[in-house]
Amino acid sequence: MPLAKPLVSLRNDRASDPLTSQTITSLFSPTGALTGLLHPYEERPGQVRMATAVADTLESGGSLMVEAGTGIGKSLAYLVPLLARVTDERRGVVSTHTIALQQQLLAADIPVALAALGTEVNVALLLGRGNYLCLRKLNRQQLLGLFADSDAAGRQRALFERANSLKRGERSELDFAIPEAEWRLVASSPDSCAGSRCPYVKECFFQRARRRAQSADLVITNHALLLADVVLRSSGAAVLPDYAYLVVDEAHRLEDAATDQLGYRVSLGRLRGLVGELHSPARRTGSLTGAVMSKSVDSDELTEHFSRILDTAGAHFVTLHAGLGYGGEREERILREPLSVGAELDAELGRTSGWLERLADGAAEDEALELGGAARLLDGYRRDLAGLEERRWEGFVYWADGLHDAARLRLHAAPVEVGPILESGLWSIPEVAVATSATLTVGGDFSYLTTRLGFPPGEELPLPPAFDFATQAALYLPRLPDPRDRTHFSEAVAEIRRLVELNRVGGTLILFTSHEALRAFRSALEEDLAALGCEVLAQGDSDRTRLLRGFKEARRGVLFATATFWEGVDLPGDELRLLIIARLPFAVPSDPVVAARSEAIEKRGGRPFEEYSLPEAVLRLRQGFGRLVRKKTDRGVVAILDSRVLTKAYGARMLAALPPARRFGSFQADALGAYLAGP
């Protein structure tokens, strides 16, 4: 069902008569328009404050940063005033980090906001090009039957059969998993796009998404594409249409997204992947490009040609590896000086790229697209490799990892500070910028993230928690040995065992800061937990979606997790009663990006731990804590098994940043059990 159709008259009304604070209060009141649309409806003072602040900022211009925790209803708080104002001439963009939030906005929040306003707005979703299926590639793959592997061929047939029923042509719409290497063979790509000459141009999923975005009043996108648009605009191009209003939700993830999006990486594995897509001796062809080449070049000659590229690349990475030396216990090392440039590999890649372009000159149009696209991919790898080896980009940190094995060696570069880039790029585009998340402050202060993100000076609004944490959550802080003490592990294992035994109603999520620790605790606890009747799951056993589904379905599930499970996980009610944080989430000091940022702070006379490491850990800890209480009826226990939160001076700052839950310093079975039992 379409979200909305444009109505010119209503657009003009919205532009000339924006929402007032009185109108917003009325809309969100117990007798307002939202009451009949949300069941049950709950008046939320924080939501009204945020909606009013967003409306005021949209009216007056400038910037607004809002910290709005779970339960406040921040999506509707920014959507209602935004949808009341946007037009096709003064477009709005909402950027999120996760697909889940995009889906929530499109399927639930935007339709509700529009119904409450009694208006219609043209809304479009636009993601990065690689998320969309290319019908030309898919049909060509199916026609040529390039997949000898039965499993891969079966997935491609399933994809071919489902293509016509896909609404947006996004990978996330598929109800089955498809490996990344196979998806790339059928994904939309600028390197091999025929544009208006493509026979599928009218049906093209990406072009349809772009056309919808160009004519939309409001565009929903993700941080990666938002940042890619910034890069393109610096060269006079763009992927997003011009916009006047920008709302960045999940703004606490923007720095990481920018670090990744603006960075570079090369490896032997990446080149092998590119070559494998061009020509695979096992299949005697490869991708569409391989099929095209095999028409004019003998298969044995192709095999010899591409084997020479890989042999040259392999020898070059062996040389790099020998020059860098073994990494010891850690597999990564910051590169302080330029590396020896692989002249032979550079020349081989250049010859291959030129050869592909010459083949393209004499090929039919459709085939020329594939050959030209392959040449551009090899040129891109060549540029990235030379740039990394020569350290071409100022203000970047360079490092190598995978030092245990030359075949796994990877070279990386990432910006040390993204704030100046975002300040001059992203935030200079819209007239109004709003950034929001559940965790934006450290000790009630926004300055850490405003600096990290280069966010323009403006209004700041920290909203109080929407929940009564004192009655809904208990914070258990046992005095265990320091995590660096050899006795900590056994005592933490015992603490987890008795906490899980006490949790007889719902699920338990145990958060770690490393996969190594996760595996060690799981090994020590799995047998005992199974004896308690618990179903044990662990990150790495399956993909994130399947793990969460299994955890929700388990009566007494225990999920061992790290990394992405510290945030973006919604487990209300009995799905999660007990949250255990095994260790405070400090970033590894030797991580190249962390080390480079700490060094930059030290060089300007600052204190890296106080100004960077601690604030990052506080935000991460708050995100982890936020997994427990998702609704007003939720109850449970958070246990932190890292005694540094009690013994170190910085511990008080970390605890002060957490919601005001009732604290326990000793294991009081009856009191803690009451929180775990629920209402």
C-alpha positions in Angstrom: 0.0 0.0 0.0 1.5 3.4 -1.0 2.4 5.7 1.9 1.0 8.8 0.3 0.2 10.7 -2.9 1.2 14.3 -3.3 -1.4 17.0 -2.8 -0.2 20.4 -4.0 -2.8 22.4 -2.0 -2.0 20.7 1.2 1.7 21.2 0.6 1.2 24.9 0.2 -0.9 25.0 3.4 1.8 23.2 5.4 4.5 25.5 4.1 2.6 28.7 5.1 1.0 27.5 8.3 3.5 25.3 10.3 2.5 23.6 13.5 2.4 25.7 16.6 3.2 24.5 20.1 -0.6 24.6 20.9 -1.4 22.5 17.8 1.3 19.9 18.8 0.0 19.7 22.4 -3.5 19.1 21.0 -2.3 16.4 18.6 -0.5 14.5 21.3 -3.1 15.0 24.1 -5.3 12.2 25.4 -8.1 13.6 23.3 -6.0 14.4 20.2 -5.8 12.9 16.8 -3.2 10.3 17.8 -5.4 8.8 20.4 -7.5 6.9 18.0 -4.5 5.7 16.0 -2.4 4.1 18.6 -3.7 1.4 21.0 -3.3 1.9 23.8 -2.4 5.5 23.6 -0.3 7.0 26.3 0.4 10.8 26.7 4.2 11.4 27.0 5.4 14.8 28.2 8.8 14.2 26.7 7.4 13.5 23.3 5.5 16.7 23.3 8.6 18.7 24.4 10.6 17.1 21.6 7.9 17.7 19.0 7.6 21.3 20.0 11.4 21.8 19.9 11.6 20.2 16.4 8.8 22.4 15.1 10.4 25.5 16.5 13.7 24.6 14.9 12.1 23.9 11.6 10.4 27.3 11.7 13.4 29.3 12.8 16.2 27.4 11.2 19.5 26.2 12.7 20.2 23.0 14.6 18.8 20.9 17.4 20.2 17.9 19.2 17.8 15.8 21.3 18.5 12.9 23.6 15.3 10.9 23.8 15.5 7.5 25.5 13.4 4.5 24.9 9.7 5.1 25.6 9.6 8.7 24.7 8.4 8.1 21.2 11.0 10.2 19.4 10.1 9.0 15.9 6.6 10.5 16.0 8.0 13.5 17.8 10.1 14.5 14.8 7.9 13.1 12.1 4.8 15.0 12.9 6.3 18.5 12.6 8.5 17.4 9.7 5.7 15.9 7.7 3.6 19.0 8.3 6.3 21.2 6.7 8.0 19.3 3.9 7.2 20.0 0.2 8.8 18.8 -3.0 10.6 22.1 -3.2 11.7 22.1 0.5 12.4 18.4 0.9 13.2 16.6 4.1 15.6 13.6 4.7 15.6 11.2 7.6 18.7 9.1 8.0 18.9 6.0 10.3 21.7 3.5 10.9 19.6 0.3 11.0 17.2 -1.3 8.5 14.9 -2.1 11.4 14.3 1.6 12.2 13.7 2.4 8.5 11.1 -0.4 8.3 9.4 0.9 11.5 9.3 4.5 10.1 7.8 3.3 6.8 5.4 0.7 8.0 4.1 2.2 11.2 5.2 5.7 12.3 4.8 7.7 9.0 1.3 6.4 8.3 0.3 7.2 11.8 1.7 10.7 11.7 0.1 11.4 8.3 -3.3 10.2 9.6 -3.0 12.4 12.6 -2.2 15.4 10.5 -5.0 14.5 8.0 -2.7 15.0 5.1 -0.8 13.1 2.5 3.0 13.3 1.7 5.0 11.7 -0.9 7.6 9.5 1.0 10.4 7.5 -0.6 13.0 5.1 0.6 16.5 5.3 -1.0 19.4 3.1 0.0 22.9 2.6 -1.5 22.9 1.1 -5.0 24.4 -2.2 -3.9 21.2 -3.0 -2.0 19.1 -3.2 -5.2 18.7 -6.1 -7.6 19.8 -5.5 -11.2 17.3 -7.1 -13.5 19.6 -7.0 -16.5 22.3 -8.8 -14.7 19.9 -11.3 -13.2 18.3 -12.1 -16.6 21.7 -12.4 -18.2 23.0 -14.7 -15.5 19.9 -16.9 -15.8 20.1 -17.0 -19.6 23.8 -18.0 -19.6 23.5 -20.5 -16.8 26.8 -19.5 -15.3 26.4 -21.2 -11.9 27.7 -24.8 -12.0 27.4 -25.1 -8.2 23.9 -26.5 -7.5 23.3 -24.5 -4.3 24.3 -21.2 -6.0 22.2 -22.1 -9.1 19.2 -22.9 -6.9 19.5 -19.5 -5.1 19.7 -17.7 -8.4 16.6 -19.6 -9.7 14.8 -18.6 -6.5 15.8 -15.0 -7.0 14.7 -15.1 -10.6 11.3 -16.5 -9.7 10.8 -13.9 -6.9 12.1 -10.9 -8.9 8.7 -9.8 -10.2 7.0 -10.0 -6.8 9.6 -7.8 -5.1 8.2 -4.3 -4.2 11.4 -2.4 -4.0 14.0 -4.9 -5.2 16.1 -4.7 -2.1 18.2 -7.5 -0.7 16.4 -7.2 2.6 13.1 -8.2 1.0 14.4 -11.7 0.3 13.1 -14.5 2.5 16.3 -16.5 2.1 20.0 -15.8 2.6 22.3 -15.2 -0.4 26.1 -15.0 0.0 27.7 -11.6 -0.5 29.8 -12.9 -3.5 26.7 -14.2 -5.3 24.7 -11.0 -4.5 27.4 -8.8 -6.1 27.0 -10.7 -9.4 23.3 -9.5 -9.6 23.4 -6.2 -7.6 23.1 -2.8 -9.2 26.4 -1.2 -9.8 27.5 2.2 -11.3 30.4 0.4 -13.1 28.1 -1.6 -15.4 24.9 0.4 -15.5 23.5 1.0 -19.0 21.4 3.9 -17.8 18.7 4.9 -20.2 19.9 2.4 -22.8 19.1 -0.6 -20.5 16.2 -2.7 -21.7 15.0 -2.9 -18.1 15.3 0.9 -17.4 11.6 1.3 -16.7 11.5 -1.7 -14.3 15.0 -1.0 -12.7 14.6 -1.1 -9.0 17.4 1.4 -8.3 16.3 3.9 -10.9 12.7 3.7 -9.7 13.9 4.3 -6.1 15.9 7.3 -7.4 12.9 8.7 -9.3 10.7 8.3 -6.3 13.3 10.1 -4.2 13.6 12.9 -6.7 9.8 13.6 -6.6 9.4 12.9 -2.9 8.7 15.4 -0.1 10.4 13.2 2.4 13.3 10.7 1.7 14.2 7.9 4.2 17.8 6.7 3.9 20.7 5.3 5.8 23.9 6.9 7.2 26.0 5.2 4.6 24.2 6.7 1.6 23.9 10.1 3.4 27.6 10.2 3.7 28.2 8.9 0.2 26.1 11.8 -1.0 28.4 14.2 0.9 31.5 12.7 -0.9 29.7 12.9 -4.3 28.7 16.5 -3.8 32.3 17.5 -3.2 32.9 16.5 -6.9 29.8 18.2 -8.3 27.5 15.1 -8.3 24.9 13.8 -5.8 22.8 10.7 -5.1 20.2 12.3 -2.9 18.0 15.1 -4.2 18.6 18.5 -2.6 17.0 18.9 0.8 16.2 21.7 3.3 15.6 19.6 6.4 17.7 16.8 7.8 16.9 14.5 10.7 19.7 12.1 11.7 18.2 9.4 14.0 20.5 6.9 15.8 23.0 9.8 15.6 25.4 8.2 18.1 26.4 5.8 15.2 27.2 8.6 12.7 30.9 8.9 13.6 31.5 5.1 13.1 29.5 5.2 9.8 31.6 8.2 8.6 34.9 6.5 9.6 33.9 3.4 7.6 32.4 5.2 4.6 35.3 7.6 4.2 37.9 5.0 4.7 39.9 2.7 2.3 40.9 -0.9 2.4 42.6 -3.4 0.2 43.7 -7.0 0.5 44.7 -10.0 -1.6 41.3 -11.5 -0.8 39.5 -8.5 -2.3 41.5 -8.8 -5.5 40.9 -12.6 -5.6 37.2 -11.8 -5.3 37.3 -9.4 -8.2 39.2 -11.8 -10.4 36.9 -14.7 -9.4 34.0 -12.6 -10.6 35.8 -12.0 -13.9 37.0 -15.5 -14.6 36.8 -18.8 -12.6 38.7 -21.8 -14.0 36.5 -24.1 -12.0 33.5 -22.9 -14.0 35.6 -22.1 -17.1 33.7 -18.7 -17.2 32.9 -16.6 -14.2 30.4 -13.7 -14.1 28.8 -12.0 -17.1 32.2 -10.4 -17.9 33.8 -13.8 -18.0 31.1 -15.1 -20.4 31.7 -12.1 -22.6 35.5 -12.6 -22.6 35.2 -16.3 -23.4 33.6 -15.4 -26.7 36.7 -13.8 -28.0 39.5 -15.2 -25.9 40.5 -18.9 -25.5 39.6 -20.2 -22.0 43.1 -21.5 -21.3 44.5 -18.0 -22.3 42.1 -16.4 -19.9 43.1 -18.7 -17.1 46.8 -18.0 -17.7 46.1 -14.3 -17.9 44.2 -14.0 -14.6 46.5 -16.5 -12.9 49.4 -14.2 -13.7 47.6 -11.3 -12.0 47.0 -13.4 -8.8 50.6 -14.8 -8.8 51.9 -11.2 -9.1 49.6 -10.0 -6.3 50.5 -13.0 -4.1 54.2 -12.3 -4.5 53.6 -8.6 -3.7 51.7 -9.3 -0.5 54.4 -11.8 0.6 56.9 -8.9 0.2 54.7 -6.5 2.1 54.2 -9.1 4.8 57.9 -9.8 5.1 58.6 -6.0 5.4 56.0 -5.5 8.1 57.0 -8.5 10.1 55.0 -10.8 12.3 52.4 -9.0 14.5 53.0 -10.9 17.7 50.0 -11.3 19.9 48.1 -8.7 18.0 47.4 -8.9 14.3 47.5 -5.2 13.5 50.0 -2.4 13.3 49.8 1.3 12.5 51.9 2.2 9.5 54.0 5.3 10.2 55.9 5.4 6.8 54.9 4.7 3.2 55.3 1.1 2.0 57.2 -0.1 -1.1 54.8 0.4 -4.0 54.2 -2.8 -6.0 55.3 -1.5 -9.4 54.9 -5.0 -11.1 51.4 -5.5 -9.7 50.4 -1.9 -10.6 51.6 -2.5 -14.2 49.8 -5.9 -14.4 46.5 -4.4 -13.2 47.0 -1.5 -15.7 47.6 -3.8 -18.6 44.5 -5.9 -17.7 42.4 -2.8 -17.4 43.5 -1.5 -20.7 43.0 -4.9 -22.3 39.4 -5.0 -21.0 38.7 -1.6 -22.4 40.1 -2.6 -25.8 37.8 -5.6 -25.8 34.9 -3.3 -24.9 35.6 -1.1 -27.9 34.8 -4.0 -30.3 31.9 -5.6 -28.3 28.2 -5.2 -28.5 26.8 -2.5 -26.2 25.5 -4.8 -23.5 28.8 -6.7 -23.4 30.9 -3.5 -23.5 29.2 -2.4 -20.3 30.4 -5.5 -18.5 33.9 -5.2 -19.8 34.2 -1.5 -19.1 32.7 -2.0 -15.6 35.3 -4.7 -14.9 38.1 -2.3 -16.1 36.9 0.4 -13.7 36.7 -2.1 -10.8 40.4 -3.1 -11.3 41.4 0.6 -11.7 39.6 1.3 -8.4 41.6 -1.4 -6.7 44.8 -0.1 -8.3 44.1 3.4 -7.0 43.3 2.3 -3.5 46.4 0.1 -3.2 48.7 2.8 -4.4 47.0 5.4 -2.2 47.4 3.2 0.9 51.0 2.2 0.2 52.0 5.9 -0.5 49.8 7.3 2.4 48.2 9.8 0.0 45.5 11.1 2.2 46.2 13.7 4.9 44.6 13.4 8.3 44.2 9.6 8.0 45.5 6.8 10.1 47.0 3.9 8.1 47.4 0.3 9.4 47.8 -3.3 8.4 46.1 -6.3 10.0 46.1 -10.0 9.3 49.8 -10.0 10.0 49.9 -13.7 10.8 49.5 -14.7 7.2 50.5 -12.9 4.0 47.4 -14.2 2.2 45.2 -12.5 4.9 47.1 -9.2 5.1 44.9 -6.2 4.7 45.8 -2.5 4.4 43.5 0.2 5.8 43.1 3.9 6.0 40.5 5.9 7.9 40.1 9.6 8.9 41.3 10.3 12.4 38.7 13.1 12.9 35.4 13.1 11.0 34.0 16.2 12.8 35.6 18.7 10.4 34.6 16.7 7.4 31.0 16.5 8.6 31.0 20.2 9.6 32.0 21.4 6.1 30.2 18.7 4.2 27.1 17.2 5.7 25.8 19.9 8.0 26.3 22.7 5.4 23.7 21.1 3.1 20.4 21.6 4.9 18.9 24.7 6.4 17.8 22.8 9.5 19.7 19.8 11.1 18.2 17.7 13.9 20.2 14.9 15.5 18.6 12.5 17.9 19.3 9.2 19.8 18.7 7.6 23.1 22.4 8.2 24.0 24.0 11.5 23.1 25.2 12.9 26.4 27.9 12.1 28.8 27.0 13.2 32.3 24.1 15.3 30.8 26.5 17.1 28.5 26.2 17.1 24.7 29.6 18.6 24.0 31.5 15.3 23.5 29.3 14.2 20.5 28.8 17.7 19.1 32.6 18.0 18.8 33.1 14.5 17.4 30.4 15.0 14.8 31.2 18.7 14.0 27.5 19.4 14.8 26.7 23.1 14.4 25.9 25.1 17.5 22.3 25.3 18.3 19.6 24.1 20.7 20.1 21.1 22.9 17.4 19.1 24.6 18.1 16.3 27.1 14.8 14.6 27.9 14.3 12.8 31.2 13.8 9.0 31.1 10.3 7.9 30.2 10.4 5.0 32.7 10.4 4.6 36.5 13.7 2.9 36.7 13.8 2.8 40.4 10.9 0.4 40.5 11.4 -1.3 37.1 15.1 -2.1 37.2 17.7 -3.3 39.7 21.4 -2.7 39.2 23.5 -5.4 40.8 27.2 -4.5 41.3 29.0 -7.5 43.0 32.6 -6.8 44.2 34.5 -9.3 42.1 38.3 -9.3 41.5 39.5 -6.9 38.9 38.9 -8.3 35.4 42.6 -8.4 34.8 43.1 -10.7 37.9 43.4 -14.4 37.1 40.7 -15.2 39.8 38.1 -13.0 38.1 37.0 -15.5 35.5 36.0 -18.3 37.9 34.2 -15.9 40.2 32.3 -14.3 37.3 31.3 -17.7 36.0 29.9 -18.6 39.4 28.0 -15.2 39.6 26.5 -15.7 36.2 25.4 -19.3 37.1 23.5 -18.2 40.2 21.9 -15.2 38.5 20.6 -17.3 35.7 19.3 -19.9 38.1 17.4 -17.1 39.8 15.9 -15.9 36.5 13.1 -18.5 36.2 10.7 -16.5 34.0 12.5 -14.9 31.1 15.6 -14.6 28.9 19.2 -13.7 29.8 21.5 -11.6 27.6 25.2 -11.7 28.5 27.2 -8.9 26.8 31.0 -9.3 26.2 33.6 -6.9 24.7 35.5 -9.7 22.8 34.7 -12.9 21.0 37.5 -14.6 23.0 35.8 -13.9 26.3 32.5 -14.9 24.9 33.8 -18.3 23.9 35.6 -18.8 27.2 32.5 -18.1 29.3 30.2 -20.1 27.1 32.5 -23.1 27.4 32.6 -22.8 31.2 28.8 -22.3 31.6 27.1 -24.2 28.8 26.7 -27.6 30.5 25.5 -26.1 33.8 23.0 -23.8 32.0 21.6 -26.7 30.0 21.1 -28.6 33.3 19.0 -25.6 34.5 16.7 -26.1 31.5 18.1 -23.1 29.6 18.6 -23.0 25.9 22.1 -21.6 25.2 22.7 -19.5 22.1 25.8 -17.6 21.1 26.8 -15.0 18.5 28.6 -16.9 15.7 26.2 -19.9 15.8 23.9 -18.2 13.3 23.2 -14.8 11.8 21.8 -12.0 14.0 18.2 -12.3 12.8 18.0 -16.1 13.4 19.7 -15.8 16.8 17.2 -13.2 18.1 14.3 -15.2 16.8 15.6 -18.3 18.6 16.2 -16.4 21.7 12.7 -14.9 21.7 11.1 -18.3 21.2 13.1 -20.0 23.9 11.4 -20.2 27.3 14.6 -19.6 29.2 17.1 -18.6 26.6 20.6 -17.5 27.5 22.3 -15.5 24.7 26.1 -14.9 24.7 26.8 -11.9 22.5 29.1 -9.0 21.7 29.6 -6.2 19.2 26.2 -5.2 17.6 24.1 -6.8 20.4 25.0 -3.9 22.7 22.4 -1.8 20.8 19.5 -2.1 18.4 18.1 -5.1 20.2 14.4 -4.8 21.3 13.5 -7.6 23.8 10.5 -6.4 25.8 8.8 -8.3 28.7 9.8 -11.9 29.4 12.0 -12.0 26.3 14.7 -10.3 28.5 14.6 -10.2 32.3 18.3 -10.4 33.1 21.1 -8.4 31.4 24.7 -9.3 32.4 27.6 -7.0 31.4 30.7 -9.0 31.8 33.2 -6.2 31.3 33.1 -2.4 30.9 33.0 -1.6 27.2 36.3 0.3 26.8 37.7 0.3 23.3 41.0 -1.6 22.9 43.7 1.1 23.2 45.8 -0.5 20.5 43.0 -0.4 17.9 44.6 1.8 15.2 41.7 4.3 14.9 41.4 4.5 18.8 45.2 4.9 19.1 45.4 7.6 16.3 42.5 9.6 17.9 44.1 9.3 21.3 47.4 10.5 19.9 45.8 13.5 18.2 44.2 14.5 21.5 47.5 14.1 23.3 49.4 16.2 20.7 47.0 19.2 21.2 47.6 18.9 25.0 44.5 17.0 25.9 43.9 13.8 28.0 42.9 10.9 25.7 41.3 8.8 28.4 39.2 11.6 29.8 38.3 13.2 26.5 37.8 10.1 24.3 38.1 6.6 25.9 35.9 7.2 28.9 33.1 9.1 27.0 33.0 6.3 24.4 32.7 3.7 27.1 30.0 5.6 28.9 27.9 5.9 25.8 28.4 2.2 25.0 27.5 1.2 28.6 24.3 3.3 28.4 23.4 1.5 25.1 23.9 -1.9 26.7 21.9 -1.0 29.8 19.1 0.2 27.5 18.4 -3.3 26.2 16.6 -4.2 29.5 13.7 -1.8 29.9 11.7 -1.2 26.7 8.2 -0.6 28.1 6.5 0.7 31.2 5.6 -2.9 32.2 9.1 -4.3 31.9 11.1 -5.3 34.9 14.4 -6.9 35.4 18.0 -6.9 36.6 21.2 -5.5 35.1 24.4 -7.0 36.6 27.8 -5.4 35.9 30.6 -7.9 36.7 33.4 -5.4 36.3 34.3 -4.1 39.8 36.3 -1.2 38.3 33.0 0.6 38.2 33.2 0.6 42.0 36.9 0.8 42.6 38.1 3.3 40.0 37.6 7.1 40.2 35.9 7.0 36.7 33.4 4.4 37.9 31.3 7.1 39.7 31.0 9.0 36.4 29.9 5.8 34.6 27.3 4.9 37.2 26.0 8.5 37.3 25.3 8.3 33.6 23.1 5.2 34.0 19.3 5.4 34.7 18.4 5.6 38.4 17.8 1.9 39.0 17.8 0.5 42.5 21.3 -0.6 43.4 22.4 -3.8 45.1 26.0 -4.5 46.2 25.3 -8.0 47.4 23.4 -11.0 46.1 20.0 -10.6 47.7 18.0 -13.5 46.2 14.6 -12.4 47.3 14.9 -8.8 46.3 16.6 -9.5 43.0 14.2 -12.4 42.3 11.3 -10.0 42.7 12.6 -7.9 39.8 13.2 -11.0 37.7 9.7 -12.3 38.4 8.1 -9.4 36.7 4.8 -7.7 37.5 
